[in-house]
Amino acid sequence: MPVIPPVILNRLLAGIEADNLVMLCGAGLSIPPPASLMSAQRVSQACYDKWLPTEQLPIAMRNNIDLLSGHFYANGQFESVFI
């Protein structure tokens, strides 16, 4: 049995193809090599900067992934923006 249901997998793949997929990771991020993943703050900055041409957001959201993701969740956009 697949770990990810086919419906979700198809949506994830479509997000990758549309260049609008963001993956959020929890504690244990591997920032140093070899993984070289971005910190939560850097993810928030990258998402904020990419979204800015679409909508002006409060600057406080730029460095706070909780505020940024909460904004999209409250507006019913979390799934379409972050998944």
ZAPA-660222 format. One record per residue: x, y, z of N, C-alpha, C in turn. Coordinates in nm, 2 decimals. Layout:
N
{bado {X Y Z} {X Y Z} {X Y Z}}
...
//
This chain:
83
{bado {0.09 -0.12 0.00} {0.00 0.00 0.00} {0.09 0.12 0.00}}
{bado {0.06 0.22 -0.09} {0.14 0.34 -0.09} {0.13 0.42 0.03}}
{bado {0.23 0.49 0.07} {0.23 0.58 0.19} {0.14 0.70 0.16}}
{bado {0.15 0.75 0.04} {0.07 0.87 0.01} {-0.04 0.82 -0.08}}
{bado {-0.17 0.85 -0.05} {-0.28 0.82 -0.13} {-0.27 0.87 -0.27}}
{bado {-0.31 0.80 -0.37} {-0.30 0.85 -0.51} {-0.35 0.99 -0.54}}
{bado {-0.46 1.03 -0.47} {-0.52 1.16 -0.50} {-0.42 1.27 -0.45}}
{bado {-0.37 1.25 -0.33} {-0.27 1.34 -0.28} {-0.14 1.34 -0.36}}
{bado {-0.10 1.23 -0.40} {0.02 1.22 -0.48} {0.01 1.29 -0.61}}
{bado {-0.11 1.28 -0.67} {-0.13 1.35 -0.80} {-0.13 1.50 -0.78}}
{bado {-0.19 1.55 -0.66} {-0.19 1.69 -0.63} {-0.04 1.74 -0.61}}
{bado {0.03 1.66 -0.54} {0.17 1.70 -0.51} {0.25 1.71 -0.64}}
{bado {0.24 1.61 -0.72} {0.31 1.61 -0.85} {0.27 1.73 -0.94}}
{bado {0.14 1.76 -0.94} {0.09 1.88 -1.01} {0.15 2.01 -0.95}}
{bado {0.16 2.01 -0.82} {0.23 2.13 -0.76} {0.37 2.15 -0.80}}
{bado {0.44 2.03 -0.81} {0.58 2.04 -0.85} {0.59 2.09 -1.00}}
{bado {0.50 2.03 -1.08} {0.50 2.07 -1.22} {0.47 2.22 -1.24}}
{bado {0.38 2.27 -1.15} {0.34 2.41 -1.16} {0.44 2.51 -1.09}}
{bado {0.54 2.45 -1.03} {0.64 2.53 -0.96} {0.58 2.61 -0.84}}
{bado {0.48 2.54 -0.77} {0.43 2.61 -0.66} {0.41 2.52 -0.54}}
{bado {0.50 2.43 -0.52} {0.50 2.33 -0.41} {0.60 2.37 -0.30}}
{bado {0.55 2.38 -0.18} {0.64 2.41 -0.07} {0.63 2.30 0.03}}
{bado {0.74 2.25 0.08} {0.74 2.15 0.18} {0.79 2.21 0.31}}
{bado {0.71 2.19 0.42} {0.75 2.24 0.55} {0.80 2.12 0.63}}
{bado {0.91 2.13 0.70} {0.96 2.03 0.78} {0.96 2.07 0.92}}
{bado {0.95 1.98 1.01} {0.95 2.01 1.15} {1.09 2.00 1.21}}
{bado {1.09 1.98 1.35} {1.22 1.98 1.42} {1.31 1.88 1.36}}
{bado {1.44 1.91 1.37} {1.54 1.82 1.32} {1.59 1.85 1.18}}
{bado {1.55 1.97 1.13} {1.60 2.01 1.00} {1.75 1.99 0.99}}
{bado {1.79 1.95 0.88} {1.94 1.93 0.85} {1.99 2.05 0.77}}
{bado {2.03 2.15 0.84} {2.07 2.27 0.77} {2.21 2.25 0.71}}
{bado {2.31 2.19 0.78} {2.44 2.18 0.72} {2.44 2.07 0.61}}
{bado {2.55 2.07 0.53} {2.56 1.96 0.43} {2.56 1.82 0.50}}
{bado {2.52 1.72 0.44} {2.49 1.71 0.30} {2.35 1.75 0.26}}
{bado {2.26 1.76 0.35} {2.12 1.79 0.32} {2.10 1.94 0.28}}
{bado {2.16 2.03 0.35} {2.16 2.17 0.32} {2.02 2.23 0.31}}
{bado {1.93 2.18 0.40} {1.79 2.23 0.39} {1.79 2.37 0.45}}
{bado {1.69 2.45 0.41} {1.68 2.59 0.46} {1.62 2.58 0.60}}
{bado {1.65 2.68 0.68} {1.58 2.70 0.81} {1.44 2.74 0.79}}
{bado {1.36 2.72 0.90} {1.22 2.77 0.89} {1.21 2.91 0.85}}
{bado {1.30 2.99 0.91} {1.30 3.14 0.88} {1.33 3.16 0.73}}
{bado {1.42 3.09 0.68} {1.46 3.11 0.54} {1.35 3.06 0.44}}
{bado {1.28 2.95 0.48} {1.16 2.90 0.41} {1.06 3.01 0.40}}
{bado {1.03 3.07 0.52} {0.93 3.18 0.53} {0.97 3.30 0.44}}
{bado {1.09 3.34 0.44} {1.14 3.45 0.36} {1.12 3.42 0.21}}
{bado {1.16 3.30 0.17} {1.15 3.26 0.03} {1.00 3.26 -0.01}}
{bado {0.92 3.20 0.07} {0.77 3.20 0.03} {0.71 3.34 0.03}}
{bado {0.75 3.42 0.13} {0.70 3.55 0.13} {0.74 3.63 0.01}}
{bado {0.87 3.62 -0.02} {0.92 3.70 -0.14} {0.86 3.65 -0.27}}
{bado {0.83 3.52 -0.28} {0.77 3.47 -0.40} {0.63 3.51 -0.41}}
{bado {0.56 3.52 -0.30} {0.41 3.56 -0.30} {0.39 3.71 -0.31}}
{bado {0.49 3.79 -0.28} {0.47 3.93 -0.27} {0.42 3.99 -0.40}}
{bado {0.46 3.95 -0.52} {0.40 4.01 -0.64} {0.25 3.98 -0.65}}
{bado {0.20 3.88 -0.58} {0.06 3.84 -0.59} {-0.03 3.92 -0.49}}
{bado {0.03 3.94 -0.37} {-0.04 4.01 -0.26} {0.06 4.07 -0.17}}
{bado {0.03 4.20 -0.13} {0.11 4.27 -0.03} {0.07 4.21 0.11}}
{bado {0.17 4.16 0.18} {0.15 4.10 0.31} {0.23 4.18 0.41}}
{bado {0.18 4.17 0.54} {0.26 4.24 0.65} {0.40 4.19 0.65}}
{bado {0.49 4.28 0.67} {0.64 4.25 0.67} {0.67 4.15 0.79}}
{bado {0.59 4.16 0.89} {0.62 4.07 1.01} {0.61 3.92 0.97}}
{bado {0.53 3.89 0.86} {0.52 3.75 0.81} {0.64 3.70 0.75}}
{bado {0.73 3.79 0.70} {0.84 3.75 0.62} {0.94 3.65 0.70}}
{bado {0.96 3.68 0.82} {1.05 3.60 0.90} {0.98 3.50 1.00}}
{bado {0.85 3.48 0.98} {0.77 3.40 1.07} {0.69 3.30 1.00}}
{bado {0.73 3.18 0.99} {0.66 3.08 0.91} {0.52 3.05 0.97}}
{bado {0.51 3.06 1.11} {0.38 3.04 1.17} {0.28 3.15 1.13}}
{bado {0.32 3.28 1.13} {0.23 3.38 1.08} {0.20 3.37 0.93}}
{bado {0.30 3.34 0.85} {0.27 3.33 0.71} {0.18 3.21 0.68}}
{bado {0.21 3.10 0.73} {0.12 2.98 0.70} {-0.02 3.00 0.76}}
{bado {-0.02 3.07 0.88} {-0.15 3.10 0.95} {-0.24 3.19 0.86}}
{bado {-0.17 3.28 0.79} {-0.25 3.38 0.70} {-0.32 3.30 0.59}}
{bado {-0.24 3.21 0.53} {-0.30 3.13 0.42} {-0.41 3.03 0.47}}
{bado {-0.38 2.98 0.59} {-0.48 2.89 0.65} {-0.61 2.96 0.68}}
{bado {-0.60 3.08 0.74} {-0.72 3.16 0.78} {-0.80 3.20 0.65}}
{bado {-0.73 3.22 0.54} {-0.80 3.26 0.42} {-0.84 3.15 0.33}}
{bado {-0.83 3.02 0.38} {-0.87 2.91 0.30} {-0.77 2.88 0.19}}
{bado {-0.65 2.93 0.19} {-0.55 2.91 0.08} {-0.44 2.82 0.12}}
{bado {-0.43 2.77 0.24} {-0.32 2.70 0.29} {-0.29 2.58 0.20}}
{bado {-0.39 2.50 0.17} {-0.38 2.38 0.09} {-0.33 2.41 -0.05}}
{bado {-0.39 2.52 -0.11} {-0.35 2.55 -0.25} {-0.22 2.62 -0.26}}
{bado {-0.17 2.68 -0.16} {-0.04 2.75 -0.16} {0.07 2.66 -0.11}}
{bado {0.04 2.59 0.00} {0.15 2.51 0.07} {0.15 2.36 0.03}}
{bado {0.04 2.31 -0.02} {0.04 2.17 -0.06} {0.02 2.16 -0.21}}
//
